[in-house]
Amino acid sequence: MRDGKAYSFYYEDVRQADGLLTTRKVRHFIGRVGSDGLSERAARREHDRLMQAVNQKRGSVAPAVRGKTFRDAVDAWRSAVAPNLSPATVRQRESYLKKHILPRFGDGAIHAIDIAALQQFATDMRKVLSHKTAVNILGAIFAVLRYAEKTGSQVPKVSFADLILGEASQPEVPFFTKEQAVRVIETAKEPYKTMFAVLWSTGLRAGELLALTTADLDFDKRTIRVSKSADDKTREVRQPKTKNSVALLPMPSALVPRLRNYFDRHYKPNPAGILFTNRAGTRSMKRESLVQFVLKPILRRLGIPEKRLGLHGFRHGLATELADASVPLPVLQQQLRHADVRTTLRIYTRVIPASQREAMEKIGSAISTVVPFSTAVGT
C-alpha cells in the first residue's frame, strides 16, 4: 500500500535471448484504495488471486483462502457424507486421507488440486503402490472434491480419464477349487459346515452371509434374499456393498437339505432371527475370528495353501467354476451381483472356459490327422 495505491510484488522467470532463465521482480498495480476506489479487503483478495496464479505457474501449491483448504473440504465431507457410507468404506478412505492425501494436499487450496498436481501425485504413488491402491486413493480425493463442488467451492475439472496411471497388473486371486471347497465343507463342524456350503453355493460375500436372517430364506420358492451386510469390525448390519448387491438368489437343490438339517439340529433361535450367531447366540459372528480360528486350521489340516485365502476364496472359486463351465456373462454377473461388468469380465480372463478348451482340442485333433505324431516328433 503506497500513497493510496495497492500493488502486488512478486518474482517471475524470464527466458533470455540465449535461452537461459533469469528471475526479475515485478510490480503489479492493483488499483486505488479508498472512497474513490477499491476497499483494502477487495485489494487483498485480488492480490491473493494474483499470487495463486503466479505460484501455480511456478509449480508451487497455491495458497488457500481461509476456510477453503482441502483439509476444510475433507472435514465437511466427514461431517455430511461419511456417516451415510458403510463403516468399511469410511475406514478405508480415512486411512488413505491420513497416510497419503492430507500430508500432500491438506493445507493447499482446493482449486490447486488440478490435473498437473494429481498426475504428479499419481506418478509418485505408482512407484510404491499397486495400480488398484492408487485408483482407490484417487477415488477418495474425487469423492471429497465432488461434495466440495456441490457446496459451492471452486473445484478443478479433473477425472480419472485425465490421468495416466500405467498398466494395471492383475495379481493372481487365490480361490478354492471345487474339490478343495468340498473337502473344507466335509471337514468343518456345524455351524461352519453349513456356512461354507452357503458361501460356495451362492457366491455371497462374507458380510452378506453373516447378516442373513431366517426371513431371508424361502424354502418354498427356493430363494435366498440378499439385502444387507454385516460390517467386518463392528458387526453393524447395513445396506450391502452396492445397490446391485441387493438381489434374490436361487437356492440350489443340493443346499436345501443341508439348510433344513441345520435348522432342525443346530440353529440357535434369537430375537433378530440371525441365521449364524456367535456361541452365545446373541449376535452375528465376527469374520476375522471365523477365518483365523476356524477356516485357517482346516486348511492347514488338509494341506491346502492358506496364504491370502479367506472366506472370499469361496466366492472367487464359484465364479471361476461358473466361468470355466461357459456360463453366459449376464448370468455370472447377476449371480455375483457385480455393479460393473468389467469386474465379471476379469474372471473370464483368469480361466480357460470349457468351450475354448473344446475348440482348441478339435483344432488339435484336426492337425494330428494331417501330420502323424511320430513324424511330427521326428521333425
Beta strands, then each sheet from edge to edge (+ up, - down):
strand 1: 5-15
strand 2: 21-32
strand 3: 217-218
strand 4: 223-226
strand 5: 229-230
strand 6: 237-238
strand 7: 247-250
sheet 1: 1+ 2-
sheet 2: 3+ 4- 7+
sheet 3: 5+ 6-
end
